[in-house]
Amino acid sequence: MQHDYARHLTLPNTHNVRDLGGYARTHGGITQWRRVLRGDSLFHLSQVGRDQLLAEGLSLVIDLRGPGELASAPNPFADDASVVYRNIALFDALSPIAIADTPFDMAARYRDALDRCGDRIAQVLGAIAGAPEGMVLFHCTVGKDRTGIVAALLLLLADVAEDDIITDYALTATLAAPMLDRLRLAARERAVDMAHLDLVLASDATTMQAMLAHLRNQHGGIANYCHASGLGIAEIDRFVARLCH
């Protein structure tokens, strides 16, 4: 049966849950729908939304957030026997808590994440490769930075063109606009530097372009990066089979 899938899943009380399916692969074929999802915080997800994900076949949730975020906004699937839940804290310096009030260069943060977090990135990719049958959802708080890095690497492994990967990254600016507006409003009440906050919340194409260039130039591309981080060929093949076949 033919399905018409939407990239953005309009789940109650979420803004940035979307599908990595439907992207053209440079050597033919497309990534498959409802295999791997990326998302923002699920803390406010209603029971209706949870039931919708389970009905779509959700089998694994990977939470990329750190301890402080988990304490203030627990994951509704953490104690749900219907799915496997994994918490793999990817890179604390990319959490909103860590970057809200400090000067930074977001592209430099992404490059730093690649350089310093290969073992944890490999854990995430390995967890997806070895996931139970069904749909995988990985997420952080906004679904932009830690989630964006992982999504970009997954799409590279799936042989998706860099232009499409950059477009996927930049979608947060549109889809998560209501959530970003709330964060800006809360920041004004705390007298946060708004110009700085806008830099923190941006999902500019140039940021992802810089990360992908760093991956090529400093790490020799996605395959070399994965192998250096401890992922074997069999794991990579299993992931590609999950998303692409």
Buried (B, 14 or more C-beta within 10 A) or exposed (E): EEEEEEBBBEBEEBBBBBBBBEBEBEEEEBBBBBBBBBBBBBBBBEEEBBEBBBEBEBBBBBBBBBEEBBEEBEBBBBEBEEBBBBBBBBBBBBBBBBBBBEEBEBBEBBBBBBEEBBEBBBBBBBBBBEBEEBBBBBBBBBBBBBBBBBBBBBBBBBBBBBEBBBEBBBBBBEBBEEBBEEBBEEBEEEEBEEEBBEBBBBBBEEBBBBBBEBBBEEBEEBBEBBBEBBBEEEBBEBBBEBBBE
